[in-house]
Amino acid sequence: MIRRQLTRAGIGLALLSAATADQLWHDANRYDAHGNECVYREKTDVVCSQVCVAKLSSCPPSLRPSCPDGQSFCADGDCHDECTEEIQAQNPCHCSRSGGKLPSEAQDLIPCLAIPNVTIQQFHTWDSQNDIRNACGAEANITDQSKTVGVWGKSWLGDDIAAVWAECPAAPTPNYRYTESYWIAVYAVNGALALYIFVWSVYKGFAEQSVRAATLGKAGSARGKLASSMGSVDADADSSLNKPSAEKLTVNSGEKALSSSSVDGSTDGASNSSDALIEVTRLSGYRNHVLGTIGAWFVGVVYVLWVCFFGVWTADYYGSLPGKHHGVSYSLAYESDYLLLATFLVMWGIWFVMTISLYILRPHLRNYFRLLTLPAKGEYVRVVRPLREIKVADEKPNWLQHHINVFTEWLQSAMRRDKEYTTCPVERTSEGRFYFTYQCTRYVLDEQTQQYAPYEFDLGSGHRGLIDQAGGLSSTEASYRLELVGPNFIEVKVPNIFGAFAREFLSFFYIYQIMMLWVFYIYAYWQVALVDTGVILLSATIKVVLRLQSERRLKQMAEQEETIAVKRDGEWAQVSTRDLVTGDVIEVTSGAHMSCDCILLSGNAIMNESSLTGEPLPIRKFPLRIDDGHYSVTGAGKMTTLFAGTIVSQVQPVTKAADSLESDRVLALVRFTGTMSDKGQLVRRILFPNPISFIFNEQMRIVTCILLLYAVFIMAMSAYLYQSNPVAVVLYGACAVAQLLSPLLPAALVIGQSVAATRLRKKKIYCVDPQRIMTAGKVQILCADKTGTLTKEGLEFYGGRCIDETSGRFAAFSGDLLSTSRRFQQAVASCHSVADLDGQLIGNPVDIEQFRASNATIDPQPEYLDAIQTPADSGLGTIHVVRRFQFVHARASMSVVILDA
């Protein structure tokens, strides 16, 4: 027949020919629908309780013991050669009680012989005890047992009662007295921590009253703070620098400037500098206090003690405690597994709340145990910056996804996870000026406004003004600027192996994994928990090792230091690139690695920019022209800018020039150093990336919500089915939730990302954030501007059509260059920006192919800008390029001024 069967693991349907079941939801019905009493099947092999008497002679005749010669009937209900204390202690009539727990009426009871198991023809579940007594009494030939035989704990010997049924009541559930030594230790440690936090909070509140009163009413945002120190912007500055900033003055007038530097990863240089500090919502100062330091350590020690406490209870579950309790399970819970598991679950809940609280409050915890003060007076400065999540979604979210996103954003805001909190120690320069370093950028205290901000020196934008600074800086001025902007060195901090593991395991997923796996360990599921732990540790190790390797590679790329010739006090001196500042004039030499962004003042340079742009061909750079133009790095000024991170392939001094500075050295003016340089912006974007959310991440929130709802349903079913056992409800519910949100899920994702990172590393592609690999994997359409690489490699010179000087019209097309006019041949040979680098032509591919068609060569020692040696059969001789006008994209043309020798 078909019956519904309930198992301990859940509810299932089974098709069986015969089945038994335990009624869990309601009592069995005694009457059917017509009011007739239900007739039940027989029950076989029913165990009878022991009959206990004061004297063996009082036993029913069929139950009186008879032992062989030399043996005695002992209290355990069997015959022995000697009734030892150990045998006597096994008296079934004492119901496993002894000492003060044994009732006085039961102390003298001894058992009769055991009654054989019986079969009950009609077993009534609502009156099972009477059915069993009647059947067992009939088997033992006990007459009128309802009057002559009592029940243990209810009716004892006396009057007409000569025997007692040993129906032992359930043993009382063991419980703590809560005066045990380990509970006293728990009270003492946690109570002391709570008291200490309360005392510290009161003291902190009183100590910070003056500071909070001083800041009350002031703007909480960085924009409001900057407004108080707003000054005029130099009129000669580039028009793109008209954004709000602090006092910014030209260096030409000899005055220093206070402004903000970009911390948002942009590469537009100074034009975005003030936006970054405005994005910083608050700068708060803190100072250490001995009581607060003790409190912070106190919290850490107590948390470690909680973890150790869990380890002790887990070892006790398996009887692995050392000492006298070794081999005894549940010894701390009076050998009650139920009590131990219940205790563990309560402590597990407390630990869970404590761990999640510490995780949420981690950015604020240490500063809570410091005293708030003004930023100008603090030993530490906390920088709060909003996190701008970049959402990449190609479709509008539906109603459900929209509301889940709204709830997620609200939850992040409530948990204060929508901002980045960074606490930076305040340091002092050699001159006693206070500063702190945030995201590799130095923030200096302005004594007038009492606010921290990065310094930046404006060199101006006029060509003549920039060239006028070719004399360099004085040593005093350079030292002053170095103090304000910091060294020209991007320090990438790579943690040691212990710090790397600590950083990895402090993420939320690892906390969730530890919480769930500990439930597995405590509930005899340690085999699975051990395997899961091994997988998690392996994936974490792989991720940590790969990240450390990428960070060390990035450190090698970012931290470069060389010796370079710098013009100080009108003299050339060898200075470390760490000491370069804005306004320095340096000599550019072949093979040098540029450590800062510079403006080329004199001479030509061929630069390898592949590390920044990916362009395999070197780029030729030209000096700044002496005219009334304005320099802009986003326009034509790009061809005069030497970017940090690039390599100098070749330089060419220019001693005779009509429109540029003449010098026997290749000179460059330092524009940006450190993180303000193009290389610094790139490194900072790598070290401090903004979070990115794809449609996959948006939809995963829906999946997570569905799984959470299903987990709630599982917990509810566990509570319904195991309503009499709350320990089983929580344990089975936790195991069910762990199967829904598997602790191995993050490990599986990490392993996949780590394998991908390993494959990329073999191709010399390094990734410090393996999650970004998934970003690259979602690219479906790639738009490239290098059409030559997609069509045909290389170009061919086809020919030209010249102007007929007599008619003024285009002549016929000619593929033979020598058959064209003299002026056209000169233009083909000289109107370009091609350079010769050790026999290799460098420049635009169109220019190179054009120059090759002329069969001319470039003189490595030109008298002017360039000297072109034409073929002998052309009759053109040597062409001297006196002035070159760069290619203008708007007109799609360029021109040169030549001297026909």
Secondary structure, 3 states (H helix, E strand, C coil): CEEEEEECCEEEEEECCCCCCCCCCCCCCCECCCCCECCCCCEEEECCCCEEECCHHHCCHHHCCCCCCCCEECCCCCEECCCCHHHHCCCHHHCCCCHHHCCHHHCCCEECCCCCCEEECCCCHHHHHHHHHHHHHHHCCCCCHHHHEEECCCCCCECCECEEECCCCCCCCCCCCCCCHHHHHHHHHHHHHHHHHHHHHHHHHHHCHHHHHHHCCCCCCHHHHHHCCECCECCCCCHHHCCCCECECECCCCCCCECCCCCCCCCCHHHHHHHHHHHCCEEEEEECCHHHHHHHHHHHHHHHHHHHHHHHHHHHHCCCCCHHHCCCCCHHHCCCHHHHHHHHHHHHHHHHHHHHHHHHHHHHHHHHCCEEECHHHCCEEEEEEECCCEEECCCCCCHHHHHHHHHHHHHHHHCCCCEEEEEEECEECCCCCEEEEECCEEEEEECCCCEEECECCECCCEHHHHHHHHHCECHHHHHHHHHHHCCCCCCCCCCCHHHHHHHHHCCHHHHHHHHHHHHHHHCCCHHHHHHHHHHHHHHHHHHHHHHHHHHHHHHHHHCCCCEEEEEECCEEEEEEHHHCCCCCEEECCCCCECCCEEEEEECEEEEECHHHHCCCCCEEECCCECCCCECCCCCHHHHHEECCCCEEEEEECECCCCCECCECCCEEEEEECHHHCHHHHHHHHHHCCCCEEEHHHHHHHHHHHHHHHHHHHHHHHHHHHCCCCHHHHHHHHHHHHHHHCCCHHHHHHHHHHHHHHHHHHHCCCCCCCCHHHHHHHCCCCCCCCCHHHHCCCCCCCCCECCECCCCCCECCCECCHHHCCHHHHHHHHHCCCCEEECCEEECCHHHHHHHHHHCCEECCCCCCCEEEECCHHHCCCEEEEEEEEEEECCCCEEEEEEEEC
